[in-house]
Amino acid sequence: MKIGMIGLGRMGFRMSLRLIRGGHTVVGYDPNPEAVERLVQRGGQGAGSLEALVEQLALPRVIWMMIPAGDPVDQTLDRLVPLLNRGDIVIDGGNSFYKESMRRAERLKEASLYYLDVGTSGGVWGLEEGYSMMIGGDAEAVGYLRPIFETLAPAPDRGWGHVGPSGSGHFVKMVHNGIEYGMMQALAEGFSVMHHQKEFGLDLHQIAEIWRYGSVVRSWLLDLLADGLSKDTQLVDIAPYVEDSGEGRWTVKEAIDLNVAAPVMTLALLQRIRSRDEEGYAERILALLRNQFGGHALREVTENDD
């Protein structure tokens, strides 16, 4: 098949390469001309504008967006939709909020266009390992794009599926990322406990390798952790500052709206937010209160603390 790819960053570029390896033709567009040129050098076709990208695609056109969630998606659609014809298919493979995907699907339906929301997982490893894809939208469009999904997936018959109507793909991916937060937090806390137990002189990389085989906690995340610890178990060059993509927040909010208790995902999100508080004002308040009601000594700030 021939497909247009808008956004040639870490994910979009690697997905394009996997499609090319699978025998498909990819026309790539990115605001950064160097990214387009890099794709051309790896066997893709380049476009210097959205108009040029659309012109190079045959009907029905298939266009996959791998761009940041929010306004960039709507701004791209504002420019893209007037260029398309009835029956063309637009795919959002980014981390958009599912309700926004439902709104966009309705907008494109009014223009007689298909809009698929594809929750895509796999990160930078997807090029070699394949991508897990949770697809929401019209079943007919999904069926037409089956060769694309089979190529991107870990195998033609697994790792992807049509999960429901518009919005469902990004909804499932949102929950997926919330679960991911909890799993990562559990691993982080467990290895932190072992790191602070100095009596046994534990080799954390060795333990990660042991757990990778036969253990009930074996997982791809553990594989990645073992690889990272093989380079440095002390992690001295990594700042204890953790970002979040936003999907964990959406999952927690959705759980609240649905009256579903999700304490693990919620606390994992809060821990990420906590990691960014370099001032530690809340802890200073706690120390002050212990001193006020119990007379506990206050630790003064030293140069090392700063």
RAZI-V574730 format. One record per pair of residues at least 6 apart in sequence whose C-alpha atoms are under 7 Angstrom apart, sorted by the first residue. I is the first residue (numbers start at 0). J is the second residue. Records with the same first field share a line. If there is no record, write none. Layout:
I->J / J
//
This chain:
0->23 / 24
1->23 / 24 / 25 / 56
2->24 / 25 / 26 / 61 / 62
3->25 / 26 / 27 / 52 / 61 / 62 / 63
4->25 / 26 / 27 / 28 / 62 / 63 / 64
5->27 / 28 / 29 / 63 / 64 / 65
6->28 / 29 / 64 / 65 / 66
7->29 / 34
9->123
10->122 / 123
11->65
13->126
14->126 / 151
15->25
17->126 / 151
18->150 / 151
19->25 / 43
21->150
24->43
25->43 / 44
26->43 / 44 / 45 / 46 / 52
27->35 / 44 / 45 / 46
28->35 / 45 / 46 / 47 / 48 / 49 / 52
29->35
35->45
36->45
39->45
46->52
49->79
58->87
59->86 / 87
60->87 / 88
61->87 / 88 / 89
62->88 / 89 / 90
63->89 / 90 / 91 / 92
64->90 / 91 / 92
65->91 / 92 / 93
66->72 / 93
67->93
68->93 / 94 / 95
69->95
85->111 / 112
86->111 / 112 / 113
87->112 / 113
88->112 / 113 / 114
89->113 / 114 / 115
90->114 / 115 / 116 / 117
91->115 / 116 / 117
92->116 / 117 / 118 / 119
93->118 / 119
94->118 / 169
95->169
96->169
97->166 / 167 / 169 / 170
98->166
100->116 / 165 / 166
101->165 / 166
104->114 / 165
107->113 / 114
113->140
114->136
115->134 / 135 / 136 / 165
116->134 / 135 / 136 / 165 / 166 / 168 / 169
117->132 / 133 / 134 / 135 / 168 / 169
118->132 / 133 / 134 / 168 / 169 / 172
119->130 / 131 / 132 / 133
120->130 / 131 / 132
121->129 / 130 / 131
128->153
129->151 / 152 / 153
130->151 / 152 / 153
131->152 / 158 / 159
132->158 / 159 / 160
133->159 / 160 / 161 / 162 / 168 / 171 / 172
134->160 / 161 / 162 / 168
135->161 / 162 / 163 / 164 / 165 / 166 / 167 / 168
136->163 / 164 / 165
137->164
149->155
152->158 / 159
162->168
173->246 / 247 / 250
174->250
176->246 / 247
177->246 / 247 / 250 / 264
178->264
180->247 / 264 / 267 / 268
181->263 / 264 / 267
184->267
203->232
204->225 / 228 / 229 / 232
207->221 / 225
208->225
210->216 / 217
211->217 / 218 / 221 / 222
239->274
240->274 / 275
241->271 / 274 / 275
242->271
247->268
251->264 / 265
254->260 / 261
286->297
289->295
290->296 / 297
//
